Amino acid sequence: MADDEIMIEDDAIALEDAEDTVVEDVEVSNIIPFVIERYRRAEDYRYQDEERWLRAYRNYRGLYGPDVQFTEAEKSRVFIKVTKTKTLAAYGQIVDVLFANNKFPLSIEPTELPEGVVADVHFDPKEPEELQSSTALSSPYGFMGDGAEFPKGATEKTLQEKLGALSNKLEPVENKLKEGPGKTPTAIEFSPALIAAKKMEKKIHDQLEESGANKNLRSSAFEMALFGTGIMKGPFATDKEYPNWNSDGEYDPVFKTIPQVAHVSVWSFYPDPDANNMDEAQFAIERHKMSRTQLRNLKKRPYFRSQVIDEAISLGENYDKKYWEDDLSDYAPEHGIDRFEVLEYWGMVDTDMLEENGVEIPNELKEFDELQANIWICNNRLLRMVLNPFKPAKIPYVAAPYELNPYSFFGVGIAENMDDTQTLMNGFMRMAVDNAVLSGNLIVEVDETNLVPGQDLSLYPGKVFRRQGGAPGQAIFGTKFPNVSQENMMLFDKARVLADESTGFPSFAHGQTGVSGVGRTASGISMLMGAAAGSIKTVIKNVDDYLLRPLGENFFRFNMQFDFDPELKGDLEVKARGTESLMANEVRSQRLMQFLNVASNPTLAPFAKFQYIIREIAKSLDLDPDKVTNNMSEAALQAEMMKQFQATQPQPQAPQEAPPGSGVMDTSGAGGGNIGVGQAPVPGEQGFSGRGQAANTQPPQAAGGEQPPVGGIQ
């Protein structure tokens, strides 16, 4: 990975860390107001979104906001956290779908007509040598219409050049290779483009695993379910420390530059206010809360200005808490936070402004009016300014909505969809509790004229009141209010049903008991669960389109740009696999097994791709196909081992011809013998006949006096 770091630095055009930098940083002062202005504009735009997120968070935590005012008569403050239950149910279902195969749901496949690496090659081991030579001289490689025909005069060398570095994998047959699928039943086919795709896929999965992408994706999925939007960042180059001890037992860590992904909270993300998605965004800003140590560690990363970072630190902590941060924390300390506010800007900047601030623009880019840049600022100091090193230049953030809002960047989550019903459920439950308390106690009326003045009027068991001497009438009266909490609970249940409908997650899907109707049977529950799973289809499709596929494409471009392995190159495409898991695995597995049975017919077997079928069956059973299936070479080796093993086993002897009457069944109905219990009869038992020994019973006469056929049932 050291080569990656060199490449990234070579492609980065940055403002250098000058030795004579002064505190005022005059030469770059105009770029800082530019970033601050865009940050303020994005902050003002998302104010309404912050209010929505706060309500969602309070409903999730079971907290009443300052806008909720209780009357004097309302004593109960109960909060029924149904929002939390449904949010976790949605989050759990998203995670189950995305990680059904315990792999990051991304794959790399060749395009329909790949360029750069030949799509298919074949050779025919039974083709005569003279036919090979004549074909090589007279016919173009491939077939008509495949888009891969060679020009006239093409040779074997042309094919080898088109195969590129992958040709070494086909060295044993390189003299017989022809482009295109095989035209004869004896032809053996290879897919060089598929080889490149699988190697690129393995590379990306290794990078995702190393960067903790699964954990970050789960964090983004949670915020997507709760707030309506999940955001991830990457890939970006970072140094990772690998523990290592030398031969003397001393700790000697190894540092490698790797592509990294990270979860970005919606609270820290400020996109272009005029964009509805990341493809339309002109810029995006991430707000960091860094400690002094974290800020100093930036000096280890490429093109961060060390002296300017020291100046920013010397000016002191500058982090100001936003109004919503007190609501997110369980406590609100009066003192400030000993942290630094760092703004990370990715987006378009005028080319003239970049040149004015000391960034040298390459000649091939000077014709553009604006270019993408990455800018870091803290305490009005420019920590880093560099042109976007990725080609093509793209903002390294992806954002997926839970429910798409076509007129806003941020989506709609579970909590917002059931905001009103959560309020209704809380109100009805508080009324029920207050009524239950009121109806469970007596309301006492006291005539003080009949009592001795100055007494304590509180009530408790055994309390004694002193009456005035000779005072007529009853002094203490008790009144009992009716209990109407049952009506309130009926309204609560109605509101809960509305919450089920507004979110698409019925209560039985997350463990509610007492389901009636079709939900009382196993088939009914299965049907209802299938219907409930339909509500998540759009969500997973959004994850595929707005998060997984763009993130995979970012990694693909990263490797195409910074990795020197030529076997990764090719006309490939990234496919998100989240939606595939929505199909019931049981149904998919059954269909695959049915097809496998059909394809096992010797007549149809040559037309079936058994390796693909076996891998798909493993996927439908939630198994990793790379761990439970063999590739072609491994399968050939396994078949040879099984063949040798079977050759060493003793061969069963051919069965001897049975004597007459040996196959006669006992039709007496007496239950004698072992027929039908999975055991062979033993000598002396009814129905037994062995070699050289007659049966113990005489065969019964068939109906009509005819003898049953000898040798058993035909």
SELOVO-198276 format. One record per residue (C-alpha): z negated, y, x negated; residue in one letter. Coordinates in steps of 0.1 Angstrom, whole numbers, padded with zeros to 4 digits, always signed. Layout:
BEGIN
R     zz     yy     xx  rest
R      Z      Y      X     a
...
// end
This chain:
BEGIN
R     zz     yy     xx  rest
R  +0000  +0000  +0000     m
R  -0001  +0023  -0030     a
R  +0036  +0027  -0026     d
R  +0031  +0039  +0009     d
R  +0008  +0067  -0003     e
R  +0034  +0078  -0029     i
R  +0061  +0079  -0002     m
R  +0040  +0099  +0022     i
R  +0031  +0125  -0005     e
R  +0067  +0127  -0015     d
R  +0079  +0134  +0020     d
R  +0051  +0159  +0027     a
R  +0060  +0196  +0020     i
R  +0027  +0215  +0019     a
R  +0009  +0246  +0010     l
R  -0006  +0239  -0024     e
R  -0043  +0245  -0033     d
R  -0039  +0276  -0055     a
R  -0064  +0281  -0083     e
R  -0068  +0318  -0076     d
R  -0076  +0315  -0039     t
R  -0100  +0342  -0027     v
R  -0124  +0341  +0002     v
R  -0103  +0363  +0025     e
R  -0073  +0339  +0021     d
R  -0050  +0368  +0028     v
R  -0017  +0351  +0021     e
R  -0022  +0327  +0050     v
R  -0041  +0349  +0074     s
R  -0014  +0352  +0101     n
R  -0011  +0315  +0107     i
R  -0048  +0312  +0118     i
R  -0044  +0336  +0148     p
R  -0013  +0317  +0157     f
R  -0033  +0284  +0160     v
R  -0063  +0301  +0176     i
R  -0042  +0317  +0203     e
R  -0026  +0284  +0213     r
R  -0060  +0267  +0213     y
R  -0075  +0294  +0236     r
R  -0045  +0291  +0260     r
R  -0048  +0253  +0262     a
R  -0086  +0256  +0267     e
R  -0082  +0281  +0296     d
R  -0055  +0259  +0312     y
R  -0076  +0227  +0313     r
R  -0107  +0244  +0328     y
R  -0100  +0228  +0362     q
R  -0096  +0194  +0346     d
R  -0129  +0198  +0328     e
R  -0146  +0204  +0362     e
R  -0130  +0172  +0376     r
R  -0142  +0153  +0346     w
R  -0177  +0166  +0350     l
R  -0179  +0155  +0386     r
R  -0165  +0121  +0376     a
R  -0191  +0117  +0348     y
R  -0220  +0127  +0371     r
R  -0208  +0103  +0398     n
R  -0206  +0076  +0371     y
R  -0241  +0083  +0358     r
R  -0256  +0089  +0392     g
R  -0265  +0126  +0386     l
R  -0264  +0154  +0411     y
R  -0246  +0186  +0399     g
R  -0260  +0221  +0403     p
R  -0238  +0227  +0433     d
R  -0257  +0201  +0453     v
R  -0285  +0219  +0472     q
R  -0312  +0200  +0491     f
R  -0330  +0213  +0522     t
R  -0367  +0212  +0525     e
R  -0365  +0184  +0550     a
R  -0345  +0162  +0526     e
R  -0371  +0143  +0505     k
R  -0350  +0115  +0491     s
R  -0329  +0121  +0460     r
R  -0313  +0086  +0459     v
R  -0278  +0082  +0443     f
R  -0258  +0050  +0449     i
R  -0237  +0045  +0418     k
R  -0207  +0028  +0435     v
R  -0184  +0049  +0413     t
R  -0198  +0032  +0382     k
R  -0193  -0003  +0397     t
R  -0156  +0004  +0406     k
R  -0149  +0022  +0373     t
R  -0162  -0008  +0353     l
R  -0143  -0032  +0376     a
R  -0110  -0013  +0369     a
R  -0118  -0011  +0332     y
R  -0126  -0048  +0330     g
R  -0093  -0057  +0348     q
R  -0073  -0035  +0325     i
R  -0088  -0051  +0294     v
R  -0084  -0086  +0308     d
R  -0047  -0080  +0314     v
R  -0040  -0063  +0280     l
R  -0059  -0088  +0259     f
R  -0051  -0120  +0279     a
R  -0036  -0136  +0247     n
R  -0062  -0122  +0223     n
R  -0034  -0101  +0207     k
R  -0024  -0065  +0208     f
R  +0002  -0064  +0237     p
R  +0032  -0054  +0215     l
R  +0062  -0073  +0204     s
R  +0093  -0066  +0183     i
R  +0127  -0080  +0193     e
R  +0163  -0075  +0183     p
R  +0184  -0053  +0205     t
R  +0212  -0069  +0226     e
R  +0238  -0061  +0199     l
R  +0218  -0054  +0167     p
R  +0231  -0034  +0139     e
R  +0221  -0035  +0103     g
R  +0213  -0072  +0104     v
R  +0238  -0097  +0118     v
R  +0227  -0111  +0152     a
R  +0236  -0148  +0149     d
R  +0251  -0170  +0122     v
R  +0259  -0207  +0123     h
R  +0273  -0236  +0103     f
R  +0287  -0269  +0114     d
R  +0276  -0298  +0091     p
R  +0304  -0320  +0105     k
R  +0332  -0296  +0100     e
R  +0358  -0308  +0075     p
R  +0360  -0289  +0042     e
R  +0397  -0280  +0047     e
R  +0389  -0266  +0082     l
R  +0362  -0245  +0067     q
R  +0385  -0229  +0042     s
R  +0413  -0223  +0067     s
R  +0389  -0208  +0091     t
R  +0375  -0185  +0065     a
R  +0410  -0172  +0057     l
R  +0426  -0170  +0091     s
R  +0399  -0162  +0117     s
R  +0375  -0133  +0120     p
R  +0338  -0142  +0122     y
R  +0322  -0142  +0156     g
R  +0339  -0144  +0189     f
R  +0358  -0120  +0211     m
R  +0336  -0094  +0229     g
R  +0304  -0099  +0209     d
R  +0307  -0066  +0191     g
R  +0303  -0083  +0158     a
R  +0339  -0091  +0147     e
R  +0347  -0086  +0111     f
R  +0377  -0066  +0101     p
R  +0408  -0082  +0088     k
R  +0404  -0095  +0053     g
R  +0367  -0101  +0056     a
R  +0353  -0127  +0032     t
R  +0320  -0146  +0028     e
R  +0308  -0118  +0006     k
R  +0312  -0094  +0036     t
R  +0289  -0117  +0056     l
R  +0264  -0119  +0029     q
R  +0263  -0081  +0026     e
R  +0257  -0078  +0063     k
R  +0229  -0103  +0062     l
R  +0212  -0082  +0035     g
R  +0180  -0094  +0021     a
R  +0177  -0120  +0047     l
R  +0205  -0140  +0032     s
R  +0181  -0157  +0008     n
R  +0165  -0174  +0037     k
R  +0198  -0191  +0044     l
R  +0207  -0200  +0008     e
R  +0211  -0238  +0014     p
R  +0240  -0232  +0037     v
R  +0253  -0198  +0026     e
R  +0287  -0213  +0018     n
R  +0291  -0225  +0053     k
R  +0278  -0195  +0072     l
R  +0298  -0179  +0099     k
R  +0289  -0150  +0121     e
R  +0282  -0155  +0158     g
R  +0268  -0183  +0178     p
R  +0281  -0219  +0172     g
R  +0312  -0230  +0191     k
R  +0307  -0267  +0188     t
R  +0278  -0290  +0199     p
R  +0272  -0300  +0163     t
R  +0268  -0264  +0151     a
R  +0234  -0253  +0140     i
R  +0225  -0216  +0148     e
R  +0203  -0191  +0131     f
R  +0192  -0156  +0142     s
R  +0187  -0133  +0111     p
R  +0179  -0103  +0134     a
R  +0151  -0124  +0150     l
R  +0138  -0131  +0115     i
R  +0135  -0094  +0108     a
R  +0120  -0088  +0142     a
R  +0093  -0114  +0138     k
R  +0084  -0101  +0103     k
R  +0082  -0065  +0115     m
R  +0060  -0077  +0145     e
R  +0036  -0095  +0121     k
R  +0035  -0065  +0099     k
R  +0026  -0042  +0128     i
R  +0000  -0066  +0142     h
R  -0017  -0069  +0108     d
R  -0018  -0031  +0106     q
R  -0032  -0028  +0141     l
R  -0059  -0054  +0134     e
R  -0069  -0037  +0101     e
R  -0072  -0003  +0118     s
R  -0094  -0016  +0147     g
R  -0067  -0009  +0173     a
R  -0082  -0033  +0198     n
R  -0115  -0014  +0199     k
R  -0098  +0020  +0201     n
R  -0076  +0008  +0229     l
R  -0106  -0004  +0249     r
R  -0122  +0030  +0245     s
R  -0091  +0047  +0257     s
R  -0089  +0023  +0287     a
R  -0124  +0032  +0297     f
R  -0117  +0070  +0297     e
R  -0084  +0063  +0315     m
R  -0103  +0045  +0343     a
R  -0131  +0071  +0346     l
R  -0113  +0104  +0338     f
R  -0077  +0095  +0345     g
R  -0063  +0098  +0310     t
R  -0066  +0077  +0279     g
R  -0055  +0091  +0245     i
R  -0048  +0075  +0211     m
R  -0037  +0089  +0178     k
R  -0017  +0072  +0151     g
R  -0005  +0060  +0129     p
R  -0018  +0084  +0102     f
R  -0024  +0076  +0066     a
R  -0060  +0072  +0055     t
R  -0078  +0056  +0026     d
R  -0098  +0025  +0035     k
R  -0126  +0011  +0012     e
R  -0125  -0026  +0006     y
R  -0158  -0041  -0009     p
R  -0152  -0057  -0043     n
R  -0174  -0068  -0071     w
R  -0161  -0073  -0107     n
R  -0169  -0101  -0130     s
R  -0201  -0084  -0142     d
R  -0215  -0082  -0107     g
R  -0210  -0045  -0104     e
R  -0197  -0030  -0072     y
R  -0161  -0019  -0077     d
R  -0145  -0011  -0044     p
R  -0108  -0011  -0039     v
R  -0092  +0019  -0020     f
R  -0059  +0014  -0001     k
R  -0039  +0038  +0019     t
R  -0032  +0022  +0053     i
R  -0018  +0034  +0087     p
R  -0047  +0041  +0110     q
R  -0051  +0045  +0147     v
R  -0080  +0062  +0165     a
R  -0092  +0069  +0200     h
R  -0093  +0106  +0210     v
R  -0116  +0117  +0238     s
R  -0101  +0138  +0265     v
R  -0129  +0163  +0258     w
R  -0115  +0169  +0223     s
R  -0078  +0170  +0232     f
R  -0060  +0203  +0240     y
R  -0023  +0197  +0248     p
R  +0005  +0221  +0255     d
R  -0004  +0236  +0289     p
R  +0033  +0238  +0299     d
R  +0039  +0200  +0293     a
R  +0034  +0172  +0317     n
R  +0035  +0145  +0291     n
R  +0036  +0141  +0253     m
R  +0074  +0140  +0252     d
R  +0075  +0176  +0266     e
R  +0046  +0189  +0245     a
R  +0054  +0216  +0219     q
R  +0020  +0212  +0203     f
R  -0013  +0194  +0206     a
R  -0047  +0204  +0192     i
R  -0076  +0181  +0184     e
R  -0111  +0196  +0182     r
R  -0134  +0179  +0156     h
R  -0171  +0182  +0153     k
R  -0178  +0175  +0116     m
R  -0208  +0173  +0095     s
R  -0210  +0188  +0060     r
R  -0203  +0154  +0045     t
R  -0173  +0147  +0067     q
R  -0158  +0181  +0059     l
R  -0162  +0175  +0022     r
R  -0146  +0140  +0025     n
R  -0114  +0158  +0036     l
R  -0109  +0169  +0000     k
R  -0100  +0132  -0008     k
R  -0070  +0133  +0015     r
R  -0036  +0146  +0004     p
R  -0029  +0183  +0005     y
R  -0063  +0194  +0017     f
R  -0073  +0226  -0002     r
R  -0105  +0218  -0020     s
R  -0115  +0253  -0028     q
R  -0109  +0266  +0007     v
R  -0130  +0237  +0021     i
R  -0159  +0248  -0002     d
R  -0155  +0283  +0011     e
R  -0156  +0272  +0047     a
R  -0188  +0252  +0040     i
R  -0204  +0282  +0023     s
R  -0199  +0303  +0054     l
R  -0223  +0280  +0073     g
R  -0220  +0259  +0105     e
R  -0199  +0274  +0132     n
R  -0198  +0248  +0160     y
R  -0204  +0263  +0194     d
R  -0213  +0240  +0223     k
R  -0191  +0241  +0253     k
R  -0206  +0245  +0287     y
R  -0199  +0208  +0296     w
R  -0215  +0194  +0265     e
R  -0250  +0199  +0279     d
R  -0240  +0179  +0310     d
R  -0227  +0151  +0289     l
R  -0259  +0148  +0268     s
R  -0292  +0135  +0282     d
R  -0309  +0165  +0268     y
R  -0300  +0201  +0261     a
R  -0317  +0214  +0230     p
R  -0321  +0251  +0228     e
R  -0311  +0253  +0191     h
R  -0275  +0251  +0179     g
R  -0258  +0221  +0164     i
R  -0256  +0218  +0126     d
R  -0219  +0210  +0126     r
R  -0186  +0225  +0118     f
R  -0158  +0231  +0143     e
R  -0124  +0220  +0128     v
R  -0092  +0224  +0147     l
R  -0063  +0200  +0139     e
R  -0029  +0214  +0150     y
R  +0003  +0194  +0154     w
R  +0034  +0211  +0167     g
R  +0062  +0235  +0163     m
R  +0059  +0266  +0140     v
R  +0086  +0291  +0132     d
R  +0103  +0284  +0099     t
R  +0100  +0321  +0089     d
R  +0062  +0319  +0094     m
R  +0060  +0288  +0073     l
R  +0079  +0304  +0044     e
R  +0059  +0336  +0047     e
R  +0027  +0315  +0042     n
R  +0039  +0297  +0011     g
R  +0055  +0265  +0024     v
R  +0088  +0258  +0006     e
R  +0114  +0247  +0031     i
R  +0140  +0222  +0019     p
R  +0176  +0234  +0020     n
R  +0185  +0208  +0047     e
R  +0158  +0222  +0070     l
R  +0163  +0259  +0066     k
R  +0190  +0260  +0093     e
R  +0163  +0251  +0119     f
R  +0145  +0280  +0136     d
R  +0112  +0260  +0139     e
R  +0098  +0229  +0124     l
R  +0069  +0206  +0131     q
R  +0038  +0212  +0110     a
R  +0002  +0200  +0107     n
R  -0024  +0227  +0103     i
R  -0062  +0224  +0098     w
R  -0085  +0254  +0101     i
R  -0123  +0259  +0100     c
R  -0143  +0291  +0098     n
R  -0110  +0311  +0098     n
R  -0100  +0293  +0067     r
R  -0067  +0273  +0063     l
R  -0077  +0239  +0051     l
R  -0043  +0222  +0052     r
R  -0008  +0232  +0061     m
R  +0020  +0206  +0057     v
R  +0053  +0198  +0073     l
R  +0052  +0168  +0095     n
R  +0060  +0140  +0070     p
R  +0072  +0115  +0096     f
R  +0109  +0112  +0104     k
R  +0118  +0118  +0130     p
R  +0091  +0144  +0134     a
R  +0068  +0135  +0163     k
R  +0033  +0145  +0174     i
R  +0012  +0115  +0165     p
R  -0007  +0113  +0199     y
R  +0000  +0092  +0230     v
R  -0016  +0097  +0264     a
R  -0015  +0073  +0293     a
R  -0026  +0083  +0329     p
R  -0045  +0059  +0352     y
R  -0027  +0074  +0381     e
R  +0003  +0096  +0373     l
R  +0002  +0132  +0384     n
R  +0038  +0144  +0379     p
R  +0027  +0180  +0379     y
R  +0000  +0179  +0353     s
R  -0006  +0164  +0319     f
R  -0038  +0147  +0328     f
R  -0039  +0119  +0353     g
R  -0062  +0109  +0382     v
R  -0090  +0083  +0377     g
R  -0111  +0061  +0398     i
R  -0140  +0086  +0401     a
R  -0118  +0114  +0414     e
R  -0101  +0091  +0440     n
R  -0135  +0082  +0455     m
R  -0153  +0116  +0450     d
R  -0155  +0123  +0487     d
R  -0166  +0088  +0497     t
R  -0193  +0088  +0470     q
R  -0207  +0121  +0485     t
R  -0206  +0105  +0520     l
R  -0224  +0073  +0508     m
R  -0251  +0094  +0490     n
R  -0256  +0115  +0522     g
R  -0259  +0086  +0546     f
R  -0282  +0067  +0522     m
R  -0305  +0097  +0518     r
R  -0306  +0101  +0556     m
R  -0314  +0064  +0561     a
R  -0342  +0065  +0535     v
R  -0357  +0097  +0549     d
R  -0356  +0083  +0585     n
R  -0371  +0050  +0574     a
R  -0400  +0069  +0557     v
R  -0405  +0092  +0588     l
R  -0403  +0063  +0613     s
R  -0427  +0042  +0593     g
R  -0455  +0067  +0595     n
R  -0473  +0085  +0623     l
R  -0469  +0122  +0629     i
R  -0504  +0135  +0635     v
R  -0513  +0164  +0659     e
R  -0549  +0178  +0656     v
R  -0568  +0200  +0680     d
R  -0591  +0219  +0656     e
R  -0611  +0234  +0684     t
R  -0626  +0201  +0691     n
R  -0635  +0194  +0655     l
R  -0662  +0209  +0632     v
R  -0646  +0237  +0612     p
R  -0640  +0232  +0574     g
R  -0632  +0195  +0575     q
R  -0605  +0179  +0553     d
R  -0577  +0169  +0576     l
R  -0560  +0144  +0553     s
R  -0556  +0109  +0567     l
R  -0566  +0076  +0551     y
R  -0580  +0043  +0562     p
R  -0616  +0047  +0573     g
R  -0614  +0084  +0576     k
R  -0642  +0100  +0599     v
R  -0637  +0133  +0617     f
R  -0667  +0152  +0631     r
R  -0662  +0166  +0666     r
R  -0678  +0197  +0682     q
R  -0707  +0189  +0704     g
R  -0696  +0188  +0741     g
R  -0659  +0195  +0733     a
R  -0637  +0180  +0760     p
R  -0604  +0160  +0755     g
R  -0588  +0141  +0726     q
R  -0588  +0159  +0693     a
R  -0563  +0138  +0673     i
R  -0529  +0126  +0686     f
R  -0503  +0103  +0668     g
R  -0465  +0105  +0674     t
R  -0440  +0078  +0661     k
R  -0404  +0088  +0656     f
R  -0376  +0063  +0663     p
R  -0359  +0044  +0635     n
R  -0322  +0052  +0634     v
R  -0316  +0041  +0598     s
R  -0294  +0012  +0610     q
R  -0268  +0037  +0623     e
R  -0269  +0055  +0590     n
R  -0263  +0022  +0571     m
R  -0234  +0015  +0594     m
R  -0219  +0048  +0584     l
R  -0226  +0040  +0547     f
R  -0207  +0007  +0551     d
R  -0178  +0026  +0566     k
R  -0178  +0051  +0537     a
R  -0178  +0021  +0513     r
R  -0147  +0006  +0530     v
R  -0130  +0040  +0525     l
R  -0139  +0039  +0488     a
R  -0123  +0004  +0486     d
R  -0091  +0018  +0502     e
R  -0090  +0049  +0481     s
R  -0094  +0031  +0448     t
R  -0075  -0001  +0455     g
R  -0105  -0022  +0444     f
R  -0121  -0041  +0472     p
R  -0158  -0047  +0469     s
R  -0154  -0085  +0468     f
R  -0133  -0081  +0437     a
R  -0164  -0070  +0418     h
R  -0190  -0093  +0432     g
R  -0200  -0082  +0467     q
R  -0213  -0110  +0488     t
R  -0211  -0115  +0525     g
R  -0173  -0113  +0528     v
R  -0161  -0124  +0562     s
R  -0127  -0135  +0577     g
R  -0102  -0150  +0553     v
R  -0125  -0142  +0524     g
R  -0147  -0171  +0535     r
R  -0123  -0197  +0522     t
R  -0111  -0205  +0487     a
R  -0074  -0199  +0496     s
R  -0084  -0167  +0514     g
R  -0103  -0154  +0484     i
R  -0073  -0163  +0462     s
R  -0050  -0144  +0485     m
R  -0073  -0113  +0486     l
R  -0077  -0114  +0448     m
R  -0039  -0115  +0444     g
R  -0036  -0085  +0467     a
R  -0063  -0066  +0448     a
R  -0045  -0073  +0415     a
R  -0015  -0055  +0429     g
R  -0034  -0022  +0426     s
R  -0035  -0025  +0389     i
R  +0002  -0031  +0384     k
R  +0010  +0006  +0383     t
R  -0018  +0013  +0360     v
R  -0007  -0014  +0335     i
R  +0029  -0001  +0338     k
R  +0016  +0034  +0328     n
R  -0002  +0019  +0298     v
R  +0030  +0002  +0288     d
R  +0052  +0032  +0292     d
R  +0030  +0060  +0280     y
R  +0007  +0044  +0254     l
R  +0017  +0009  +0241     l
R  +0054  +0014  +0237     r
R  +0051  +0049  +0221     p
R  +0024  +0037  +0198     l
R  +0044  +0007  +0188     g
R  +0074  +0029  +0181     e
R  +0053  +0051  +0159     n
R  +0043  +0021  +0138     f
R  +0078  +0009  +0137     f
R  +0091  +0042  +0124     r
R  +0062  +0044  +0100     f
R  +0072  +0010  +0084     n
R  +0109  +0018  +0085     m
R  +0102  +0050  +0066     q
R  +0074  +0040  +0042     f
R  +0078  +0002  +0036     d
R  +0102  -0009  +0009     f
R  +0106  -0045  +0022     d
R  +0143  -0048  +0031     p
R  +0136  -0078  +0053     e
R  +0119  -0055  +0078     l
R  +0150  -0035  +0083     k
R  +0172  -0040  +0113     g
R  +0182  -0027  +0147     d
R  +0150  -0037  +0165     l
R  +0132  -0025  +0196     e
R  +0095  -0023  +0206     v
R  +0084  -0040  +0238     k
R  +0050  -0035  +0255     a
R  +0037  -0068  +0269     r
R  +0010  -0056  +0292     g
R  +0029  -0059  +0324     t
R  +0040  -0095  +0316     e
R  +0004  -0106  +0320     s
R  +0003  -0095  +0357     l
R  +0023  -0125  +0367     m
R  +0000  -0153  +0377     a
R  -0002  -0176  +0346     n
R  -0007  -0206  +0368     e
R  +0027  -0200  +0386     v
R  +0044  -0191  +0353     r
R  +0031  -0223  +0336     s
R  +0042  -0245  +0365     q
R  +0077  -0230  +0364     r
R  +0080  -0235  +0327     l
R  +0068  -0271  +0330     m
R  +0094  -0277  +0357     q
R  +0121  -0263  +0335     f
R  +0109  -0284  +0306     l
R  +0112  -0316  +0327     n
R  +0147  -0306  +0337     v
R  +0157  -0297  +0301     a
R  +0143  -0330  +0288     s
R  +0173  -0347  +0303     n
R  +0195  -0359  +0274     p
R  +0225  -0344  +0290     t
R  +0209  -0309  +0293     l
R  +0187  -0310  +0262     a
R  +0212  -0294  +0238     p
R  +0214  -0263  +0260     f
R  +0176  -0256  +0261     a
R  +0156  -0236  +0236     k
R  +0126  -0258  +0233     f
R  +0107  -0237  +0208     q
R  +0108  -0207  +0231     y
R  +0098  -0228  +0261     i
R  +0068  -0243  +0242     i
R  +0057  -0208  +0230     r
R  +0059  -0194  +0266     e
R  +0039  -0223  +0279     i
R  +0012  -0215  +0254     a
R  +0012  -0178  +0264     k
R  +0009  -0188  +0301     s
R  -0022  -0208  +0292     l
R  -0038  -0177  +0274     d
R  -0033  -0194  +0240     l
R  -0019  -0178  +0208     d
R  +0015  -0194  +0203     p
R  +0014  -0187  +0166     d
R  -0018  -0208  +0163     k
R  -0009  -0238  +0185     v
R  +0029  -0242  +0180     t
R  +0050  -0251  +0149     n
R  +0081  -0233  +0138     n
R  +0113  -0252  +0132     m
R  +0105  -0263  +0096     s
R  +0070  -0273  +0106     e
R  +0082  -0292  +0136     a
R  +0107  -0311  +0114     a
R  +0080  -0320  +0090     l
R  +0056  -0331  +0118     q
R  +0084  -0352  +0134     a
R  +0090  -0370  +0100     e
R  +0053  -0376  +0096     m
R  +0050  -0391  +0131     m
R  +0081  -0413  +0124     k
R  +0065  -0426  +0092     q
R  +0032  -0432  +0110     f
R  +0049  -0452  +0138     q
R  +0068  -0473  +0112     a
R  +0035  -0485  +0097     t
R  +0021  -0496  +0131     q
R  +0026  -0533  +0142     p
R  +0053  -0537  +0168     q
R  +0044  -0553  +0201     p
R  +0058  -0588  +0208     q
R  +0083  -0593  +0234     a
R  +0068  -0607  +0267     p
R  +0073  -0643  +0274     q
R  +0090  -0654  +0305     e
R  +0064  -0661  +0331     a
R  +0063  -0695  +0348     p
R  +0071  -0698  +0385     p
R  +0046  -0683  +0408     g
R  +0031  -0660  +0381     s
R  +0038  -0628  +0401     g
R  +0025  -0639  +0434     v
R  +0000  -0615  +0450     m
R  -0031  -0625  +0469     d
R  -0025  -0617  +0505     t
R  -0055  -0634  +0519     s
R  -0075  -0603  +0523     g
R  -0106  -0620  +0508     a
R  -0109  -0596  +0480     g
R  -0107  -0621  +0453     g
R  -0093  -0613  +0418     g
R  -0090  -0581  +0400     n
R  -0058  -0568  +0415     i
R  -0057  -0530  +0417     g
R  -0088  -0522  +0396     v
R  -0070  -0516  +0363     g
R  -0080  -0549  +0347     q
R  -0061  -0581  +0339     a
R  -0072  -0613  +0356     p
R  -0090  -0638  +0335     v
R  -0086  -0676  +0334     p
R  -0102  -0692  +0364     g
R  -0098  -0662  +0386     e
R  -0076  -0662  +0417     q
R  -0041  -0652  +0410     g
R  -0043  -0659  +0372     f
R  -0015  -0676  +0355     s
R  -0013  -0679  +0317     g
R  +0011  -0694  +0292     r
R  +0013  -0731  +0297     g
R  -0012  -0730  +0325     q
R  -0005  -0731  +0363     a
R  -0019  -0707  +0387     a
R  -0053  -0715  +0403     n
R  -0039  -0708  +0438     t
R  -0009  -0720  +0457     q
R  +0015  -0693  +0468     p
R  +0012  -0686  +0505     p
R  +0040  -0692  +0528     q
R  +0060  -0662  +0538     a
R  +0066  -0653  +0574     a
R  +0091  -0676  +0590     g
R  +0083  -0705  +0567     g
R  +0102  -0690  +0537     e
R  +0089  -0692  +0502     q
R  +0083  -0657  +0485     p
R  +0106  -0650  +0455     p
R  +0094  -0665  +0423     v
R  +0085  -0641  +0394     g
R  +0067  -0615  +0414     g
R  +0079  -0587  +0437     i
R  +0116  -0577  +0430     q
// end
